[in-house]
């Protein structure tokens, strides 16, 4: 039987605050919104010029990036790539460096990302004064107790969890490829008109067949949802009973669209100041401020959610419009049109009226129906893979505390 030792997180890792001193012409800036559930989401380079003051920290492979703000929002990442020289992390991210002689980096990461640890850290964060529920390494993270087995046992535990994680990643990659195929079909059907038998007419989108209609969004059979007026958490019980938690609400903000996050916990205190509307699943949602034009096709939801302000939600009254509109806004003309109506505020913005006035071309209904029937199996498989990933996540989260505590004996398991 393996021997387990009681330790603390502070015994197993150091917090690193090395400032970036490089002279790269281009850098990658990692904010808290750029990490989610183990992944670094952003790898886009920007010019190394006039960088905001919070981007200072360097990190390297096998480090753990861990947000100081709202641990329950799962803003953390394991750095699984080696070329990090021009990456700069925000000061709101802790850079944790495991001590390799006592802990496997993946073992420590699994502990820090476990549901019980996140809930405990969230509760501690809410006891601190300040605008946001926040933690620090020295006060909350370092003292956290952890049972640590020998390195061989850690390898076995990491291997078991890795099988599940790889399947989740594989499904996500399949979904990405399926969506790319749907986009290619869209382009072939609705932008390449060389072989069409119809006459072509000139529009702001270029030449399109005369059988297509040029409309405004407001003329489409879609609902562009309004926001519910601000109110207290309690006053919304009629709409949100199904997803309320004792202290939190399931919530999505425009900053979460890029990552596809659909279970953000927001404390009641913050929640009551936000505009709201209810999301039931399978709508198209678009950010209309800041990261203007982030588009997401909402999956089927087990429970309704709340949308924050600064998100436009589209609910189609005509089923065969859904995938057409989603690809239009995410991948083709919709993006450039949305970008073209940025308002004159402190940050890029457009409002619902702007959105309703955006022009869009619509193919004949029979062609629209054919396209819908062609791509629907792709999106059905995407949804099936998402549901499988949700189930795998539950399995992982159920196994994790049993593995990390030694309740499950893994001494005879080799991965």
C-alpha positions in Angstrom: 0.0 0.0 0.0 1.3 3.4 -0.8 2.2 5.8 2.0 0.4 9.1 2.1 1.7 12.2 3.9 -0.3 15.2 5.1 1.1 18.4 3.6 0.0 21.8 2.5 -0.1 23.4 -1.0 2.6 25.7 0.2 4.9 22.7 0.8 4.4 21.6 -2.8 4.8 24.7 -4.9 6.1 28.3 -5.0 4.4 31.4 -6.2 6.4 33.0 -9.0 6.4 36.8 -9.7 9.2 37.1 -12.3 8.6 40.2 -14.4 8.9 40.1 -18.1 12.2 41.6 -19.2 12.2 40.5 -22.9 12.4 42.6 -26.0 10.1 40.5 -28.3 8.5 42.5 -31.0 5.3 40.6 -30.4 3.9 39.1 -27.2 0.9 37.1 -26.0 -1.0 38.6 -23.1 -2.8 36.3 -20.8 -5.6 37.7 -18.6 -7.9 35.9 -16.3 -10.5 35.6 -19.1 -7.9 33.8 -21.2 -7.7 30.8 -19.0 -10.5 28.3 -18.3 -10.7 24.9 -16.8 -7.2 23.9 -17.4 -6.6 25.5 -20.8 -4.8 28.7 -22.0 -7.4 30.0 -24.5 -5.5 32.8 -26.1 -2.3 32.4 -28.2 -2.8 35.6 -30.3 0.3 37.8 -30.6 0.1 41.6 -30.2 2.6 44.3 -30.7 4.9 44.7 -27.6 4.1 48.4 -27.2 2.2 50.4 -24.6 1.2 47.3 -22.7 -1.3 47.7 -19.8 0.3 47.7 -16.4 -1.1 44.5 -15.1 0.7 42.4 -17.7 4.0 41.6 -16.0 4.4 37.9 -15.0 6.3 35.3 -16.9 5.6 31.6 -16.7 6.9 28.3 -18.2 5.9 24.8 -19.0 4.3 22.8 -16.1 3.4 26.0 -14.2 -0.2 26.5 -13.0 -2.0 29.7 -13.7 -4.6 30.4 -11.0 -6.9 33.4 -10.8 -7.1 35.3 -7.6 -10.7 36.4 -8.3 -13.8 34.2 -7.8 -12.2 30.7 -7.7 -15.6 29.1 -8.5 -15.4 30.6 -12.0 -12.7 28.0 -12.8 -10.2 30.5 -14.3 -7.1 28.4 -14.1 -4.8 26.6 -16.6 -2.0 24.0 -16.7 0.8 25.3 -19.0 1.3 22.3 -21.3 3.4 24.0 -23.9 7.1 24.9 -23.8 7.4 28.0 -26.0 6.4 30.6 -23.4 9.2 33.2 -23.8 6.9 35.9 -25.2 3.9 35.1 -23.0 3.0 37.6 -20.3 0.4 36.9 -17.6 -1.7 39.4 -15.7 -0.9 40.1 -12.0 -4.4 38.8 -11.2 -3.1 35.3 -12.1 -1.0 33.5 -9.6 1.9 31.6 -11.3 2.4 28.4 -9.2 5.5 26.4 -9.8 5.4 22.8 -8.5 8.4 21.4 -6.6 9.2 18.4 -8.8 11.0 16.4 -6.1 7.7 16.0 -4.1 4.8 16.4 -6.5 3.9 15.8 -10.1 2.6 19.0 -11.6 -0.5 17.3 -12.9 -1.3 15.8 -9.5 -1.1 19.2 -7.9 -3.2 20.8 -10.6 -5.9 18.1 -10.2 -6.1 18.9 -6.5 -6.4 22.7 -7.1 -9.1 22.2 -9.8 -11.2 19.8 -7.7 -14.7 20.9 -6.9 -14.3 20.7 -3.1 -11.2 22.9 -3.2 -12.8 25.5 -5.4 -15.8 25.7 -3.2 -13.7 26.1 -0.1 -11.6 28.8 -1.7 -14.7 30.6 -3.0 -16.1 30.7 0.6 -12.8 32.0 1.9 -12.7 34.6 -0.9 -16.1 35.9 0.1 -15.0 36.6 3.7 -12.4 39.1 2.5 -13.3 42.7 2.0 -13.1 44.2 -1.4 -15.0 44.6 -4.7 -14.6 41.0 -5.8 -14.3 37.7 -3.9 -10.6 37.2 -4.0 -7.8 34.9 -2.6 -4.1 35.2 -2.2 -1.4 32.5 -2.2 -0.1 33.2 1.3 -3.5 33.6 3.1 -5.8 31.0 1.4 -3.9 28.8 -1.0 -0.6 27.9 0.7 -2.2 26.7 4.0 -4.7 24.4 2.2 -4.1 20.8 3.4 -3.4 18.1 0.9 -2.7 14.3 1.2 0.3 13.4 -0.9 1.4 9.9 -1.9 4.7 8.8 -3.4 5.5 9.9 -6.9 4.7 6.5 -8.4 1.2 6.6 -7.0 0.8 10.1 -8.2 1.7 9.0 -11.7 -1.0 6.3 -11.6 -3.6 8.8 -10.4 -2.6 11.3 -13.1 -2.8 8.5 -15.7 -6.4 7.6 -14.7 -7.5 11.2 -14.9 -5.6 11.7 -18.1 -7.6 9.0 -19.9 -10.8 11.0 -19.2 -9.2 14.3 -20.0 -8.0 13.1 -23.4 -11.4 11.9 -24.3 -12.9 15.3 -23.4 -10.2 17.0 -25.5 -10.8 14.6 -28.4 -14.5 15.4 -28.5 -13.8 19.1 -28.4 -11.4 18.7 -31.4 -14.0 16.7 -33.3 -16.6 19.5 -32.6 -14.2 22.1 -33.9 -13.6 20.1 -37.2 -17.4 19.6 -37.6 -18.1 23.3 -37.3 -15.3 24.1 -39.8 -17.0 21.6 -42.3 -20.3 23.4 -41.8 -18.7 26.7 -42.6 -17.2 25.3 -45.8 -20.6 24.1 -46.9 -22.1 27.5 -46.1 -19.5 29.2 -48.3 -20.1 26.7 -51.1 -23.9 27.1 -51.0 -24.2 30.8 -50.3 -21.1 32.7 -51.5 -19.8 30.7 -54.5 -22.4 31.5 -57.2 -20.3 30.7 -60.3 -22.5 27.8 -61.4 -25.9 29.2 -60.4 -28.6 29.4 -63.0 -30.1 32.5 -61.4 -29.2 36.1 -62.5 -26.7 37.8 -60.2 -27.3 41.2 -58.7 -24.8 43.6 -57.1 -25.2 44.2 -53.4 -22.9 45.4 -50.6 -22.0 41.7 -50.1 -21.0 41.4 -53.7 -22.9 39.5 -56.4 -25.8 37.3 -55.1 -28.5 35.5 -57.0 -31.7 37.5 -57.7 -33.6 34.7 -55.9 -32.0 35.8 -52.6 -33.6 38.5 -50.5 -31.7 41.4 -49.0 -33.3 42.2 -45.6 -32.5 43.7 -42.3 -32.2 41.6 -39.1 -35.3 43.2 -37.8 -37.3 41.8 -40.7 -36.3 38.2 -40.0 -38.5 35.8 -38.1 -36.3 36.0 -35.0 -36.7 37.4 -31.6 -34.0 39.8 -30.4 -34.5 39.6 -26.7 -35.0 42.5 -24.3 -33.4 42.6 -20.9 -35.4 42.3 -17.7 -35.1 45.4 -15.6 -32.6 45.4 -12.8 -34.0 43.9 -9.6 -33.1 42.0 -6.6 -32.0 38.3 -6.6 -35.2 37.3 -4.9 -37.5 39.1 -7.3 -36.5 36.9 -10.2 -37.5 33.6 -8.5 -40.3 33.1 -11.0 -37.9 32.9 -13.9 -34.8 31.4 -12.3 -36.0 28.9 -9.7 -34.6 26.0 -11.6 -31.0 27.2 -11.6 -30.7 29.0 -8.3 -28.1 27.8 -5.8 -28.1 28.8 -2.1 -25.5 31.5 -2.6 -24.9 31.7 -6.3 -26.7 31.9 -9.7 -25.7 30.3 -13.0 -24.7 33.3 -15.1 -23.0 34.1 -18.4 -21.3 37.4 -19.2 -20.1 38.7 -22.5 -16.5 38.1 -21.4 -17.3 34.4 -21.1 -18.5 33.9 -24.7 -15.0 33.5 -26.1 -14.4 30.5 -23.9 -17.8 29.0 -24.2 -18.3 29.0 -20.4 -21.8 28.1 -19.4 -21.7 27.7 -15.6 -20.3 30.9 -14.1 -21.1 31.3 -10.5 -21.9 34.9 -9.5 -22.5 35.8 -5.9 -25.9 37.3 -5.0 -24.4 40.7 -4.1 -23.0 41.2 -7.6 -25.9 39.5 -9.3 -28.5 42.0 -8.2 -26.8 44.9 -10.0 -26.9 43.2 -13.4 -29.5 43.4 -16.2 -30.9 40.0 -17.0 -32.8 37.9 -19.4 -33.3 34.1 -19.4 -31.5 31.7 -21.6 -33.2 28.3 -22.2 -30.8 26.7 -24.6 -30.1 26.5 -28.4 -30.2 30.3 -28.9 -27.5 32.4 -30.6 -25.8 34.9 -28.3 -23.6 37.7 -29.4 -21.4 40.1 -27.3 -22.3 43.7 -28.0 -19.6 45.5 -26.0 -15.9 45.1 -25.4 -15.1 41.9 -27.4 -17.7 42.9 -29.9 -18.9 40.1 -32.1 -18.1 37.1 -30.0 -20.8 34.6 -31.2 -21.9 31.4 -29.5 -24.5 28.8 -30.3 -25.9 27.9 -26.9 -26.1 24.1 -26.2 -29.1 22.4 -24.8 -29.3 23.3 -21.2 -30.4 21.2 -18.2 -31.5 24.4 -16.5 -32.2 27.9 -17.5 -29.4 30.5 -17.1 -29.2 34.2 -16.7 -27.6 36.4 -19.3 -25.8 39.5 -18.3 -26.2 42.9 -20.0 -24.0 43.5 -23.0 -25.2 40.3 -24.8 -27.7 40.1 -27.7 -29.7 36.9 -27.7 -31.4 35.6 -30.9 -34.2 33.1 -30.7 -35.3 31.9 -34.1 -39.0 31.5 -34.9 -38.1 29.5 -37.9 -36.1 26.3 -37.1 -34.1 26.2 -40.4 -32.7 29.7 -39.7 -30.7 28.7 -36.7 -27.5 27.3 -38.2 -27.6 29.7 -41.1 -27.6 32.7 -38.8 -25.0 31.2 -36.5 -22.5 30.7 -39.3 -23.4 34.0 -40.9 -22.6 36.0 -37.7 -19.7 34.0 -36.4 -17.7 33.2 -39.6 -18.8 35.3 -42.5 -20.3 38.7 -43.3 -21.9 39.1 -39.9 -18.5 39.6 -38.2 -17.5 42.5 -40.4 -20.9 44.1 -40.2 -20.9 44.0 -36.4 -17.4 45.3 -36.2 -18.5 48.2 -38.5 -21.1 49.6 -36.1 -18.9 50.0 -33.0 -20.4 52.9 -31.0 -18.6 56.0 -29.7 -18.2 55.0 -26.1 -15.2 54.2 -24.0 -15.1 50.7 -25.5 -16.5 49.2 -28.7 -20.3 48.8 -28.5 -23.5 48.3 -30.5 -27.1 48.3 -29.3 -30.2 46.2 -30.2 -31.4 48.9 -32.6 -28.1 48.8 -34.5 -28.3 45.1 -34.6 -31.8 45.1 -36.0 -30.7 47.5 -38.8 -27.9 45.2 -40.0 -28.5 44.0 -43.5 -28.4 40.3 -44.3 -29.2 38.2 -47.4 -31.5 35.3 -47.1 -31.7 32.4 -49.6 -35.0 30.9 -50.8 -36.7 28.8 -48.2 -36.3 25.5 -50.0 -32.5 26.1 -50.3 -32.4 27.2 -46.7 -34.2 24.0 -45.7 -31.8 21.8 -47.7 -28.8 23.5 -46.0 -30.4 23.0 -42.6 -31.0 19.3 -43.2 -27.4 18.9 -44.5 -25.6 20.5 -41.5 -28.1 19.5 -38.8 -26.4 16.0 -38.3 -23.1 17.8 -37.8 -24.5 20.1 -35.1 -26.4 17.1 -33.6 -23.1 15.3 -33.2 -21.5 18.4 -31.7 -24.3 18.5 -29.1 -24.0 14.8 -28.4 -20.2 15.2 -27.9 -20.9 18.1 -25.6 -23.3 16.0 -23.6 -20.7 13.2 -23.4 -18.1 15.7 -22.2 -20.5 16.8 -19.5 -21.0 13.2 -18.4 -17.2 12.6 -18.4 -16.7 15.7 -16.4 -19.1 14.3 -13.7 -17.2 11.0 -13.7 -13.9 12.8 -13.4 -15.2 15.0 -10.6 -16.7 12.0 -8.8 -13.4 10.0 -9.0 -11.1 12.9 -8.2 -11.7 13.3 -4.4 -11.6 9.5 -4.0 -8.3 9.3 -5.9 -6.8 12.3 -4.2 -7.6 11.0 -0.7 -6.4 7.5 -1.2 -9.9 6.0 -0.8 -9.4 4.2 -4.1 -6.3 2.0 -4.2 -4.5 2.4 -7.5 -1.4 0.3 -6.6 -2.3 -2.4 -9.1 -3.4 0.0 -11.9 -1.0 0.8 -14.7 -2.0 3.3 -17.4 
